[in-house]
Amino acid sequence: MAPKPNNLPTIFDANGNLLTLDNIGTLHWHYNNTLNQLTKADKSNTTQYSVYDYQGNRVRSVVESNNQAQSQRDYLPSLDISTNQAKQQAAPYTSAPTYCVKATKTTHKTPTKPTTNSPATYNPIP
């Protein structure tokens, strides 16, 4: 492999993760190759952080601008909950948070009918 010329910027880290994207921003990665934060190219004071569970699934992303949370998105297995702090601050008479909920289709097994000897069968209290 030929050496990299000194005038070219480094766009990948040692693990092969992309460090910059034109018109998108600068990417920072965790040790396990999951995205830690994205600093926007057009808004240097805006950063998106990502949080992952122990299996490497993204469970939350938070967008900060000027060190204040602007929006947050929580990812659940079949539910996606977003909170937009900027819209809450723009509406001073709204006391409850504004949520955008996106439900995704999940597959459920049809429950089997319990038998009379099943511990799931409950008797009413006399």
Contacts in CASP RR format, 6 or more apart in sequence:
PFRMAT RR
TARGET T0000
AUTHOR 0000-0000-0000
METHOD contacts of the structure
MODEL  1
MAPKPNNLPTIFDANGNLLTLDNIGTLHWHYNNTLNQLTKADKSNTTQYS
VYDYQGNRVRSVVESNNQAQSQRDYLPSLDISTNQAKQQAAPYTSAPTYC
VKATKTTHKTPTKPTTNSPATYNPIP
4 10 0 8 1.000
9 20 0 8 1.000
10 19 0 8 1.000
11 18 0 8 1.000
11 19 0 8 1.000
11 20 0 8 1.000
12 18 0 8 1.000
12 19 0 8 1.000
13 19 0 8 1.000
13 29 0 8 1.000
15 29 0 8 1.000
15 33 0 8 1.000
17 27 0 8 1.000
17 29 0 8 1.000
17 33 0 8 1.000
18 27 0 8 1.000
19 26 0 8 1.000
19 27 0 8 1.000
20 26 0 8 1.000
20 27 0 8 1.000
21 27 0 8 1.000
21 41 0 8 1.000
22 41 0 8 1.000
23 41 0 8 1.000
23 42 0 8 1.000
24 38 0 8 1.000
24 40 0 8 1.000
24 41 0 8 1.000
25 38 0 8 1.000
25 39 0 8 1.000
25 40 0 8 1.000
25 41 0 8 1.000
26 38 0 8 1.000
26 39 0 8 1.000
26 41 0 8 1.000
27 35 0 8 1.000
27 37 0 8 1.000
27 38 0 8 1.000
28 35 0 8 1.000
28 36 0 8 1.000
28 37 0 8 1.000
28 38 0 8 1.000
28 39 0 8 1.000
29 35 0 8 1.000
29 36 0 8 1.000
30 36 0 8 1.000
30 52 0 8 1.000
32 56 0 8 1.000
34 50 0 8 1.000
34 52 0 8 1.000
34 56 0 8 1.000
34 58 0 8 1.000
35 50 0 8 1.000
36 49 0 8 1.000
36 50 0 8 1.000
37 47 0 8 1.000
37 48 0 8 1.000
37 49 0 8 1.000
37 50 0 8 1.000
38 47 0 8 1.000
38 48 0 8 1.000
38 50 0 8 1.000
39 46 0 8 1.000
39 47 0 8 1.000
40 46 0 8 1.000
40 47 0 8 1.000
40 48 0 8 1.000
43 65 0 8 1.000
45 65 0 8 1.000
45 66 0 8 1.000
46 63 0 8 1.000
46 64 0 8 1.000
46 65 0 8 1.000
46 70 0 8 1.000
47 63 0 8 1.000
47 64 0 8 1.000
47 65 0 8 1.000
48 61 0 8 1.000
48 62 0 8 1.000
48 63 0 8 1.000
48 64 0 8 1.000
49 61 0 8 1.000
49 62 0 8 1.000
49 63 0 8 1.000
49 64 0 8 1.000
50 58 0 8 1.000
50 60 0 8 1.000
50 61 0 8 1.000
51 58 0 8 1.000
51 59 0 8 1.000
51 60 0 8 1.000
51 61 0 8 1.000
51 62 0 8 1.000
52 58 0 8 1.000
52 59 0 8 1.000
53 59 0 8 1.000
57 75 0 8 1.000
58 75 0 8 1.000
59 74 0 8 1.000
59 75 0 8 1.000
59 76 0 8 1.000
60 72 0 8 1.000
60 73 0 8 1.000
60 74 0 8 1.000
60 75 0 8 1.000
61 72 0 8 1.000
61 73 0 8 1.000
61 75 0 8 1.000
62 69 0 8 1.000
62 71 0 8 1.000
62 72 0 8 1.000
62 73 0 8 1.000
63 69 0 8 1.000
63 70 0 8 1.000
63 71 0 8 1.000
63 72 0 8 1.000
64 70 0 8 1.000
68 85 0 8 1.000
69 85 0 8 1.000
70 84 0 8 1.000
70 85 0 8 1.000
70 86 0 8 1.000
71 82 0 8 1.000
71 83 0 8 1.000
71 84 0 8 1.000
71 85 0 8 1.000
71 86 0 8 1.000
72 82 0 8 1.000
72 83 0 8 1.000
72 85 0 8 1.000
73 80 0 8 1.000
73 81 0 8 1.000
73 82 0 8 1.000
73 83 0 8 1.000
74 80 0 8 1.000
74 81 0 8 1.000
74 82 0 8 1.000
77 106 0 8 1.000
78 103 0 8 1.000
78 104 0 8 1.000
78 105 0 8 1.000
78 106 0 8 1.000
79 101 0 8 1.000
79 102 0 8 1.000
79 103 0 8 1.000
79 104 0 8 1.000
80 101 0 8 1.000
80 102 0 8 1.000
80 103 0 8 1.000
80 104 0 8 1.000
81 99 0 8 1.000
81 100 0 8 1.000
81 101 0 8 1.000
82 99 0 8 1.000
82 100 0 8 1.000
82 101 0 8 1.000
82 102 0 8 1.000
83 97 0 8 1.000
83 98 0 8 1.000
83 99 0 8 1.000
84 98 0 8 1.000
84 100 0 8 1.000
87 98 0 8 1.000
88 94 0 8 1.000
88 97 0 8 1.000
88 98 0 8 1.000
91 98 0 8 1.000
114 120 0 8 1.000
114 121 0 8 1.000
115 121 0 8 1.000
END
